[in-house]
């Protein structure tokens, strides 16, 4: 009953990871993320894709646009807003524990430790056109985005396909990808702990980001 991703008949893209990179220069106009229309959906499971847990976190930030193209951006998820979907937790199968109990567990020092690290931050380092012929689980993907993803005190650069749309008054970014939580040292207990072994290292993230002038 813990960090709850899908069996890999995967519905998400795999990321390429590297060390922290220089953030992209903010060029053009700044669009502000609409927190009411934007979120990050997360899914996690036990080993083998069992017992999927899923939920959301609210996201704020900005996207910069020049000549109709996304140039940079900073997104921040407040982990205090992390909410597990009650549909993913059956108290009858978890000794009475509910989705609210899972929320508290994920926010505790066992995982995110929100008292010390209340946010997860993503800062774009590069935006490029998606290479022709590249397959993606994100319908309509047209860009490849790289960015520094900071969880707790660890930063890793991740690269993934995304669908980016820009109009005169709005910019949106949609993506579905899988990270390995252990790349950020996100574990339950100590290394090799049996409790942590039971949890899949894969976490699926879906970005639904809408920003406006």
SULSULQUI-V379241 format. One record per run of one state. SS is the DSSP state (@ for helix, = for strand, . for the rest). FROM is the first residue (numbers start at 0). TO is the last residue. If there is no record, write none. Layout:
ss:from:to
SS:FROM:TO
SS:FROM:TO
This chain:
ss:from:to
.:0:11
=:12:13
.:14:14
=:15:17
.:18:27
=:28:32
.:33:37
=:38:45
@:46:48
=:49:65
.:66:67
=:68:77
@:78:80
.:81:81
=:82:83
.:84:84
@:85:87
.:88:89
@:90:92
.:93:97
@:98:106
.:107:117
=:118:128
.:129:141
=:142:150
.:151:152
=:153:165
.:166:168
=:169:179
@:180:183
.:184:192
@:193:196
.:197:197
=:198:211
.:212:212
